[in-house]
């Protein structure tokens, strides 16, 4: 999927005013016509918001803090978009949102961890481990794979998993 467009805008939701008369500031991330919105956890009075500049007006410390935070969010979103684009060739708005909110973490599956352990162990043969110990771990991994494929009744060679 080729990435043609990418934009980030900030807007306020006047329809969701709080009791104090403040509107939440939303961030909209758009890529190739697909968009997602997320709450920035910041609020502002609608009279103090400039939609053209997507910034808070005024010189108060609260407004300056909001502007700094929004700029940080924009910069961070562009960094994430660049990283994802470099890795995958595209950047979905949902993924960018997950990264921004800290919800996206890469989990390793059991077999991956086991194989990494065996690789590290192979580097330590003669120092901390014997060859027979590594063979036993590799055999254990093989048995786990065979057992998984037998239990799940998946076709194919379990050792290629």
C-alpha positions as CSV (number, residue, x, y, z in Angstrom):
1,X,0.0,0.0,0.0
2,X,1.5,3.3,-1.1
3,X,1.4,6.2,1.3
4,X,0.2,9.3,-0.6
5,X,-1.2,11.6,2.1
6,X,-0.7,12.1,5.7
7,X,-1.9,15.0,7.9
8,X,-2.5,15.8,11.5
9,X,-4.9,18.5,12.7
10,X,-6.2,19.6,16.1
11,X,-9.8,20.7,16.6
12,X,-12.1,21.4,19.5
13,X,-15.5,19.8,20.1
14,X,-17.9,22.6,20.9
15,X,-20.7,20.1,21.3
16,X,-19.0,18.5,24.3
17,X,-18.5,21.4,26.5
18,X,-17.8,20.8,30.2
19,X,-19.6,22.5,33.0
20,X,-16.9,25.1,33.1
21,X,-17.5,25.9,29.4
22,X,-14.3,24.3,28.1
23,X,-14.2,22.2,25.0
24,X,-11.9,19.1,24.6
25,X,-9.1,19.3,22.1
26,X,-9.1,16.4,19.6
27,X,-6.3,15.3,17.4
28,X,-7.2,13.9,13.9
29,X,-4.7,11.7,12.1
30,X,-5.4,11.1,8.4
31,X,-3.6,8.8,6.0
32,X,-4.8,8.0,2.5
33,X,-8.3,9.2,3.4
34,X,-8.6,7.1,6.5
35,X,-8.7,8.9,9.8
36,X,-8.9,8.4,13.5
37,X,-9.4,10.9,16.3
38,X,-8.0,10.8,19.8
39,X,-8.5,13.0,22.8
40,X,-5.5,15.0,23.8
41,X,-6.6,15.2,27.4
42,X,-6.6,19.0,27.2
43,X,-9.5,21.4,27.3
44,X,-9.8,25.1,26.4
45,X,-12.5,27.7,26.2
46,X,-13.8,28.0,22.6
47,X,-13.1,31.7,22.6
48,X,-9.4,31.1,23.2
49,X,-9.0,28.7,20.3
50,X,-7.7,29.6,16.8
51,X,-8.8,26.9,14.4
52,X,-6.8,28.2,11.5
53,X,-3.5,28.0,13.5
54,X,-4.7,25.0,15.5
55,X,-3.4,26.7,18.6
56,X,-4.6,28.3,21.8
57,X,-4.6,32.1,21.7
58,X,-3.4,34.1,24.6
59,X,-0.1,34.4,26.5
60,X,-1.1,32.8,29.8
61,X,1.0,29.9,31.0
62,X,-1.9,27.5,30.6
63,X,-2.3,28.4,26.9
64,X,1.5,28.2,26.3
65,X,1.5,24.7,28.0
66,X,-1.3,23.6,25.7
67,X,0.5,24.9,22.6
68,X,3.8,23.1,23.7
69,X,1.9,19.9,24.3
70,X,0.1,20.0,21.0
71,X,3.3,20.7,19.2
72,X,5.0,17.8,21.0
73,X,2.1,15.5,20.0
74,X,2.3,16.6,16.4
75,X,6.1,16.0,16.3
76,X,5.8,12.6,18.0
77,X,3.0,11.5,15.6
78,X,5.2,12.4,12.6
79,X,8.2,10.5,14.1
80,X,6.0,7.4,14.6
81,X,4.6,7.8,11.1
82,X,8.1,7.9,9.7
83,X,9.3,4.9,11.7
84,X,6.2,2.8,10.6
85,X,6.6,3.9,7.0
86,X,10.3,2.9,7.0
87,X,9.5,-0.5,8.5
88,X,6.3,-1.4,6.6
89,X,6.0,1.0,3.7
90,X,2.8,2.4,5.1
91,X,1.5,3.9,8.4
92,X,-2.1,3.3,9.5
93,X,-3.7,5.9,11.7
94,X,-4.8,3.2,14.1
95,X,-1.2,2.1,14.6
96,X,0.0,5.7,15.1
97,X,-2.7,6.2,17.8
98,X,-1.7,3.0,19.6
99,X,2.0,4.1,19.6
100,X,1.0,7.6,20.9
101,X,-1.1,6.1,23.7
102,X,1.6,3.5,24.6
103,X,-0.7,0.6,23.9
104,X,1.3,-0.9,21.1
105,X,4.0,-3.2,22.4
106,X,5.6,-6.0,20.6
107,X,5.0,-9.3,22.3
108,X,7.2,-12.3,21.5
109,X,5.6,-15.6,21.2
110,X,6.8,-18.6,23.1
111,X,8.7,-20.2,20.3
112,X,10.5,-17.0,19.4
113,X,11.7,-16.6,23.0
114,X,12.7,-20.2,23.2
115,X,14.7,-20.0,19.9
116,X,16.4,-16.8,21.1
117,X,17.3,-18.6,24.3
118,X,18.8,-21.5,22.4
119,X,20.8,-19.1,20.2
120,X,22.2,-17.3,23.2
121,X,23.0,-20.7,24.7
122,X,24.9,-21.8,21.6
123,X,27.2,-18.8,22.1
124,X,28.0,-19.9,25.6
125,X,29.0,-23.5,24.8
126,X,32.3,-24.3,26.5
127,X,32.0,-21.4,28.8
128,X,28.8,-22.0,30.8
129,X,27.0,-24.8,28.9
130,X,27.8,-28.2,27.3
131,X,26.8,-29.2,23.8
132,X,24.5,-31.9,25.3
133,X,22.5,-29.3,27.2
134,X,21.9,-27.3,24.0
135,X,20.8,-30.4,22.2
136,X,18.3,-31.1,25.0
137,X,16.9,-27.6,24.8
138,X,16.6,-27.9,21.0
139,X,14.9,-31.3,21.4
140,X,12.5,-29.8,24.0
141,X,11.6,-27.0,21.5
142,X,11.0,-29.6,18.8
143,X,8.7,-31.6,21.1
144,X,6.7,-28.4,22.0
145,X,6.2,-27.6,18.3
146,X,5.1,-31.1,17.5
147,X,2.7,-31.1,20.4
148,X,1.2,-27.8,19.4
149,X,0.6,-28.9,15.9
150,X,-0.8,-32.2,17.0
151,X,-3.2,-30.5,19.5
152,X,-4.3,-27.8,17.1
153,X,-4.5,-30.2,14.1
154,X,-2.7,-27.7,11.8
155,X,-1.4,-29.2,8.6
156,X,2.2,-28.7,7.6
157,X,5.6,-29.3,9.1
158,X,5.7,-28.3,12.8
159,X,9.4,-27.7,12.6
160,X,9.0,-24.9,10.1
161,X,6.9,-22.9,12.6
